[in-house]
Amino acid sequence: MEFRNNDPGAVQYGNFINYYNFNNAGQRLKLLPRDVWIGTENPQTGEPYLVLDIGCNAGNLTQLLYTFLNECVGTTHDRNIQILGVDIDSDLVKRAKTGNEFPSNVSYEHLDIMDSNESRKIAEYLHKWNRKTFDVKDFVTWLNYLLLNHNHGNVIKLRYDE
């Protein structure tokens, strides 16, 4: 990881060393409602339920999100939960891949979501599932990155629906 001014509390991309030690992922997950994850559409049984987790860090929350969504949507609605976690920090992505408890349902990619050339990885992921969009996009952590590294006065349009 690259630090700003040799300060480990100021990591270049807004990530913090051992972030989940002081911001418990399980506690954050408890704040999510359980009844809002399925819309009014009638998907085919077993159809994938695709989630994009932007700024996945070391994957701790992503792993718990998989378990949570599998309980809320996968088991109850017979949907195949698939999560793509992405992060700009290659070291964190390596940690996420190493700690991945659900490799057939959760995958991680190192990419800069602000770089339009790298968005092909996301397009390839959607194509693999014969889909044009994700069911859920989680980018709360990414918003912190935006505020730290880009002009937050700009309007950002996140679109992977093509």
Residue pairs with C-beta under 8 A, 6 or more apart in sequence:
1 11
1 12
1 15
1 17
1 89
1 91
1 92
2 11
2 12
3 10
3 11
3 12
4 10
4 11
4 12
8 17
9 16
11 17
11 89
13 87
13 88
13 89
13 145
13 148
13 149
14 141
14 144
14 145
14 147
14 148
14 149
15 57
15 87
15 89
15 92
19 57
19 58
20 57
20 58
20 60
20 61
25 60
25 61
25 64
26 64
28 61
29 61
29 64
29 65
29 68
32 68
34 71
34 72
35 72
37 69
37 72
37 73
37 135
37 136
38 72
38 73
38 77
43 49
43 77
43 79
45 78
46 78
46 79
46 80
47 79
47 80
48 79
48 80
48 81
48 82
48 129
48 131
49 69
49 73
49 74
49 79
49 80
49 81
49 82
49 135
49 136
50 82
50 83
50 84
50 126
50 129
50 131
50 133
50 134
50 135
50 136
51 65
51 69
51 81
51 82
51 83
51 84
51 134
51 135
51 136
51 137
51 138
52 83
52 84
52 86
52 122
52 134
52 136
52 137
52 138
52 139
52 160
53 61
53 62
53 65
53 83
53 84
53 85
53 86
53 138
53 139
54 86
54 87
54 113
54 137
54 138
54 139
54 141
54 142
54 158
55 86
55 87
55 88
55 113
55 139
55 140
55 141
55 142
55 144
55 145
56 62
56 85
56 86
56 87
56 92
56 93
56 96
56 108
56 141
57 87
57 89
57 92
57 96
57 141
58 92
58 95
58 96
58 99
59 85
59 92
59 95
59 96
59 97
59 99
59 100
59 106
59 108
60 99
62 83
62 85
62 96
62 106
62 108
63 99
63 100
63 101
63 102
63 106
65 83
65 138
66 81
66 83
66 102
66 105
66 106
69 81
69 83
69 136
70 81
70 105
73 79
73 81
74 80
74 81
80 105
81 105
82 105
82 106
82 107
82 129
83 105
83 106
83 107
84 107
84 108
84 109
84 122
84 125
85 93
85 96
85 106
85 107
85 108
85 109
86 93
86 108
86 109
86 110
86 111
86 113
86 121
86 122
87 93
87 96
87 108
87 110
87 111
88 110
88 111
88 112
88 113
88 145
89 110
90 110
93 108
93 109
93 110
96 108
97 108
100 106
100 107
100 108
107 125
109 121
109 125
111 118
111 119
111 121
111 122
112 118
113 119
113 142
113 158
114 150
119 160
122 160
123 160
123 162
126 132
126 133
126 134
126 160
132 161
132 162
133 160
133 161
134 160
137 158
137 160
139 158
146 152
146 156
